[in-house]
């Protein structure tokens, strides 16, 4: 994603594509339109200040009466009040419309991201996506609340100020504008260069955020390997890159600001000198000099600010294209905000000649012509060495991916004929590494059925052998589990995950080495809960410990993506040349050795 972002060029087509973001402000367009009208009024008020100041100076020369002097003073005060009210209303309206628009946009973006296929998340790091959503949306927020308004205000001041001055004295206006081409060219060059630096800084900031997220999520690994120094160095290196880019940007910004100041004050000096000449010739009065000086400052400042605003708009367009890339990613056909009501499946499963390659590794055949049948309610164990394709088989069953060849049938219907909601809504997964959300125990159990009542949640916890330990906590079901369930032990997290699956009441249950990382006592409690959960359900059990699957109705032995053996434990053990027999014997000898050492 970062590489894609670096190649973005600000062209007519990119402006047009970025304009798609305006559809999110459509419901609030009148707020924004009124804000723009108020912006024009406020900018017009600014243009009146130099004119009235010029009249005020002329009054000191006796050209106006005392009454006129007081009138001009009150007019200036009135303009200040109008300007203050316009600024307040403009900012309030822009902020209100922008925040409503961004709330809708965030919702649409998250809705699309959460429905993206697994391949998308396999190709990208979560920290990168999270950082991009945060930083790029911030760019949009600044653009719609500040940048667009300031850019429009500066253009109005430049056009209005130059028009008035040209009417007052064309000669002096030409002199004042003699530096504009130089400033304009410098602004364009600066805008292009600063955009590259800003984009590089933005990308490097995203990388540093990824490092933080990955390190904190894997803090146990960091500490167990004593790699704190390594991670500190990695982060400092990234921060150093950010600092280096930001300092280069600061130098260029500072140089440009110095150039603008030099041009601005130079123009003021030139204007005053030439105005004095014109006064001597009787072509101007003292009030006109004040008007020209004030307008020169306003126009010069606006021209100088245009470059920065233009660079900001360029950054915003780049950020918008990145966000639209996320929004345009093709998502899975999952219905949102609809009451889930499915025709119940029975749980008869058939793999027919299934072959599969991951899109990111098309040269490797992860699943090769796999065929088998499972009857409703059977318990099926999947065994094989690491990397043999066990987890891939489950991913295909849940349609995280679709097979390249062959078909997967449930109740004699292709899985493609079921909606993803219907298919996954009747499956439950209890993984080896349980990830709990940072809320309460109740919320984590209810994730299996969000509309479950208190009694259903307690019954699910009881069936999962979790009720006893939950009741030992002072807050009971309201106990906060902490980020990723850090407050609970491995066995407790597993039982929460089982309670979640119990509450969902799935037709097809998938156990991905659910007891492999537990101690003996926790394993017994969890296994007991799993036994109850597996009753009358089609169950797939991925297991390394063969002792836990001896009672399975069928055992599938997978190696190198191929199904090399199939049968019950007793049937497979009769083949002493088979892979299952060798695996079983190896584990038996290993257990025997461990018992001897004890």
N, C-alpha and C positions, 0 to 999 in steps of 0.2 A: 504493500500500500504506500509506503514511504517513497519507493522508487517512482511509483506512478505520479505521486504528488510533485516530485522534483521536475517532471517533464511538462507540467501544466504551463501553457502559454496563454496570456491574456489576449484573446482575439474577439472578433465580433461574435463568433459562434459560442465562445466561452461565456461572454456576457449574456447571450441569449439563453444558454442553458442554465446559468446561474439565476436568470430571471424566473425560473420555475419555482423558486422559493417564495415568490410573491403570492402564489395561490394559497399559502398558509395565512397570509395577512388579509385575504379577501373578506372573511367574516368581520374583520375589524377595520375595513378600509376607510370608513367614514371618520373614525377617530384619527387615523393617520392623515387623511385629507384635510380635516379641520386643523390639525397640527401644522401641516404645510402652509395653509392659508395664514395662520398666526405667525409662522416663520417669515412669510413675505411681509406681513405688516410690521413685525419687529425689525426686519432688515431695512424697510423703508423709513422707520423711525430713526435708525442709526444714520441714514443719509441726511436727515433733516438737521442733525446736531451741528455739523460744520456750517451750514447755511445760516442758522440762527446765531452761531458764534461770530460769524462775519458781520452780521447786522449789529451785534452787541458792540463790537469794536468800532464800527462806524458811528455808533451813538456817542462814543467818547470823543469823536472829532466834531461833535455838534451837528452831525447830519440828521440826527433823530431827536425828538423831544423826550423829556423825562418820562412822560406817560408811555411813549413807545418803548422806552428802556425797561420800564416795569412790566409791560406786556410781554416783551421778549423773555424776561427773566421767568415769568410765570409759565410761558410756553415751554421753556427748557425744563422746568420742574415737571410740567405735565408730560413731556416726552419721556423723562426718566421714569415716571410712574407707569406710563403705557409700556415702556420697554421692560420694566420689571414684571408687570402682569403678563405680557406676551411670553417672556422667558419661562415663567412659572407654568403657564398653560401649555406651552409647546413641549417642555420637558415632561410634564405629567401625562399628556396625551401620547407622546411617543413611547414613553416607558410602559404605559398601560397597554397600548396596542402591541408593542414588541414582546412583552412578557406573555401575553395571551397567545401570540403567534408562536413563540418559542415553546410554550407548553404543548401546543398542538403538534409542533414539529418534533419535539422530543418524544412525544407519545407515538407518532407515526414511525419515527426512526427506530425506537426500541421495539415496537410491534413487529417491524420487518426483521430486525436483527434476531429476535428471539425465535422467529420462524425459519431462519436460514438453515440449510442442511448441514449435517455434521462435517462435510468436506470443507465448508467455509471456515469452520473453527479449527480444523486440522491445519489449514494453510496459514492461519494468522494467530498471533498471540493475543490473549484476552486483554493484557495490559495495554497493548497498542490500540485496540478498539476502544477501550475505556478512555484512554488519554485523548484519542482523536475526537470522540464525542464531546468531551469536556472542553478542550482547547478550541476546537473549531466552532462550537456553538457559542463560546464566549466571543469569538471574532464576529459572529453574526449579531450578537447582542449589542456590541459596541458600535457596529456599523449602522444598525437601524435606530439606535437611540442618540448617537453622537455624530458619527462620521458623515452620514448623508445630510443631516441638518447643517453641520458646519460647512460642508462643501457647497451646499446650495446658498447659504448665507454669504460665503466669501465671493461666489460668482455674482450674486446680486449687488454686493458692495462694489465690486470691480466694474461691472457694467454701468450701474447707476452713477457711481462716482466719476468715471471717465466721461460719461455723457454730459453730466452737469458742468464739469470743468471745461470741456470742449466748447460749450455754449458761452461760458464766462470768458475764457481766453484760449483761443486755439493755439497760439504761439507757445504759451506756457505749458499747455497740455502736451504738445508734441515733445517739448524738452523733458517733461516728467516721464513720458512713456518711452524715452530713448533707451532706458535700461531694461524694459520689459522683455524684449527678445532674448537678451542674455540670461535673465533670470528664468525665462520659460525653458530655454534649452538646458540650462543647468538642472531645472526641476525634473525634466524628462530623464536625463542621464541618471540623476540621483534616484528617481523613482524605480528605475529598472534595477540598479545596483542594490538599493536597500531592500527591494523585494526578495532578491536572492538570499541576502544575509538573513532577513526575517524568516524566510521559509526554512533555511538551514537551522536557525535557532529553534524554530517551532518543532522541526523533526527531531533534533537532538534532545529537546525537552521531553518529547514523547518517549524517546529511548530511555532517558533517565527515570521517567515514571514507571516504565516497564521493569527496570531493574529493581526499583523499590517494591513494586507489587510482587514480583517473582521472589525476591529475597524474603519478604515478610510472610508470604504464603508458605514458603519452604523453610521457615526459620529453624525448625527442628533439624533439618538436614544441614543447614549452615553451621549450627552449633555442634552437631554430632561429628562433623568433619573438621571442626575448629577452623572454619574458613571465614571468620569475621574479617580478618585482615584482607583477604582476597576480595571479599564483597565491598569493603570500604574503598579499596584501591579501584575496583571496577566502577563504583559510583563516582568517586572523585575524578576519575578520568573523564567520565561523561559530563560531569559538572564543569570540569576544566574546558571541555569543548564548548559548552554553552557560554562560559565566561569569555572565552577567546572570541567567539562569534559576536557576542553582545558588545565587547570592547571595540572590535573592528567597526561594528555598526555605530557605536557611540562616537568614534573618531570621525566617521563620514558624516554623521548627523551634525556633529559639532562644527566641522568644516563648512558644511552647507549653511548652518545657522550664522556663522561668521560672515560668509559671503553675502547672505541676505541682509545682515545688519549693515555691512559696509555699503551695499547698494542702496539700502533704505536711507541711511544718514547722508550718503553722497547725493542722493536725489533731493533731499530736503535742502541741503546747502545750495545745490544748483538752482532749485526753485526759488529760494529766497533771493539769491543774487540776481537771477533774471527778472524776478518780480520787482525788485528795487529799480532795475533799469526801466521796466514798463511803467512804474509809478512816476518816475522822473519824466517820462514821455506823456504822462497823463492818460495812459490806457487802462490803468487799474487803480484801486484804492486800497487802503490798509486792510479793510475787511476781506477783500479778495485774497490777500496774502494768507490770512488765517485760514480761510476756506481751503486754499491750495495746500497749505502745510498739513492741516488735519486730514484732508482727503488723501494726500500723498502717503501719510502714515497708515491710514485705513487700507488704501489700495495696495501699498507695498506689503503690509502685513498679510493681507488676504492672498496676494500672489505667492508670498513665501509659504503660507500655510497650505496652499493648494497642492504643493508637491508632497507634503506629508500626508494630506488627506487622500491624494491619488494613490500613494503607496499603500495606505490603509485599505483603500477599496480593492487594490490588486490582491492584497492578502486575503481579504474577505471573499473575493471571487474564487481564489484557490481553495480556501476552507470550504466554501459552498460546494465546489465540485467534488471535494473529498467526501462530504456528507451525502451528496446526491449519489455518489458511487455506492455508498452503503445502502441508501434508500432504493436504488435501482437493482440491487442484487436480487436474483430470482429466488423467492422463498418457497418453502414447502406449502402444499395445499392444506393448511390447518385453519379451521374456522375459529374466529375470535369472538368472544362475548356472546356465545350461543349456549343455550342449555344443552348439555350432553345427554343424548338419548340414543342408544345403539341397539341394533338387533344382536342379541347375545350369540357369540360364536361358541361352538362345542369344544374346540381344541384339538381336532385331528389335523396333523401337520405332515406335509410331504415336501421333501427337497428332491427335485428332478433334474439331474445333470447340471447342478449349479456350479458355475465358474465365476471368479471375480478377481479383478485387479483394482487396486486403489488408484484413483485418478492422478495422484501425485507420484505414483510408482508403477506406471503402466508396463514396465518391463518385467515385473515380478507377478507371477500368478499365485495369489494368496489362497484361493480356493479353486480346486481343480476337479470338475466333474463329480461333485458330491451328490449322492442320492441315498435317501432313507425315508422311512415312514414311521410316524408316531401316532398311536391311537389316543383317543380322549382319556384323560386321567392318568396316563402313564408317567412314571418318573424316569427320565432319561439322563444319564451321566455322559459328559463329554470329557475325555481325557487325552493327554498327549503332551509332548514337551513344549516348553515356552516357544512362542512364535510359530506354532504349528497351524494356527488358524481357528482356535477355539472361540476367541472373542469376536473374530470376524463373522463366524457363523451366527452368533447372537445378534451382531449388528445388522446382518442381512435379514434376520427374522423380524427385527423391530423396524426394518426399512430405514435405518440410518443411511444405508446405501442400497442400491438395487443391483442385482447380479448382472454381469455382462452377458452370460449365457445361462440357459436353463430357466427354471421357474420354481417359485416357492408357493405351495398351496396350503390354505387353511380351510378345512371343511370343503375340500374339492374346489375351492375358488382361489384364483391367484391373489396374492397379497396386494397386487396393484389394483384390484377391483374394490378393495376396501378403502375408505377414506383413512388418512393417517390418524385422525381423532378416534375413529371406530376401532382401528387396529391396536394402536398403543393404549387406548383407553381401557382395553381388556387385558393388558399385560402389566406385570409389575416386576421391577428389577431390584434385587438386594445385592449390592456390589461388595467387593472385598474391602474397599476403602470408602466408608460411608461419609458423605459430605452433608452435614446438617447446616441449616440456615441459622443466622445469629439470633433468632427470636427465642420463644419459650418452647418447652417440651410439647405443650399442647399444640402450638402452631406447627411444629415439625411433624407430629403425628397426623394432624389434620390435613397436611399437604396431600395425603392420599385421597382425601375426600373433603374438600374445603367447606362443604355445607353440613358436615357431620355435627351431631349434637354431643353434649357432654357425656351422655351415657355410652354412645357409640365409641367415643375416644377411649373411655375407661375400659370398655370391653376389649378393644383392640390391644391396649397396653397389657391387659391381663393375659390374653392369649399369647402375647409375645414374651411372657415372663418378665415384663418391664414394670409392672405395677408396684411390686415390692420395693424396688430401689427408688422409684419415683416418690413413693410415700415417705421415704426417709429424708427427703429434702424438705426444709422448712416451707418453701413456697410450692411444693408439690408440682402440679402440672404447669404452674406459672414460673418455674425455674428457668432462668436464662441460660442457654447452653453455651453462649459465647460464639465467636466467629469460628465457623467450620466445626462447631461442637467441641471446642477445646476444653470445656469444663467437664466433659464426660469421658469415661474410660472407653477403650475399644469395644468391650463387650456391651457396655451400656448403649453406645451409639448403634451397634448392630441390632440390638433389641428395639431401639426406636425406629430403625429402618424397617424391621420386620412388622412392628405395629402399624407403620405407615402402609405397608403392603397388605396387611390383614384388613385394614380399613377400606382399602381400594377394592378388595374382594375380586381379584383378577381371575380370568379363566386360564391364562397362561402365566406361569411363574418362572422367573429366571434367577438362579442363584449363582453369582459369579464368585466362587471361592469364598463364600461368606464366612467361613470359620477358620480360614487358613492362618490368620494372624493373631488368633486368640490363645490365651492360656487354657489349661485343661478345665478349670472350673467354669470359666466364661463360655468355653466351647460346649460344655455339656448343657448349660442353660440355653444357649443360642440354638444348639442342635435340637433340643427338645421343642423349642418354639417353632423351628423350621419344620419339624416333623408334623406338627399340628397344622401349620400353614399349607403344607404340600398335599394334605388329604383332599382327594377328589379334584385335583387340578393337574393339568398337563404341566409338568415341571422339567425344566432343563437345569442340570447342575454341572457347573464347571468346577472341577476339583483336581488338586494335586495329590491330596491324601486319599489313596484308593480305599482305605479302610472305611471311609464315610459313605461309599457308594455301592457297597456290596449288595444291598437290597434293591438296587435300581432295577426297574423292569427291562431296561435296555442300556447297554454301554456302547458308546461310539468312540472308537479310537482313531484319532486324527494325527497325521504326521505329514509335514510338507504340503499342507492344504488338501490332502487326499484322505478319504475315509478308507482306512486299511483293515479295520476289524469292526465287527458288530455282533452283539449278543449279550447274554447275562454274564454275571461274574463266573458262575460255574462253567458255562459253555466256553468262555474265553480262556479259563485256566487249564482246560484240557489240551489246548494248543501250546505246547512248551516251546515251540519255535516262534510263537507270536509276540508282537510288541507288548501287549497287555501283560502277558505272563512275565516277561523280562522286567517291565516296570514294577509289577507287584513284588517280584522276587527282590529287586533292588531295594524297594522301600521296606520290605520285611527285614532284610539284613541290616538296613540302616537303623530301624527301630530296635532290633535286637542288640546292636552294638551300643546304642544309647542307653538301653536298660542295663547292659553289662557295666558300662562306665558309672552308672548311678550306684 
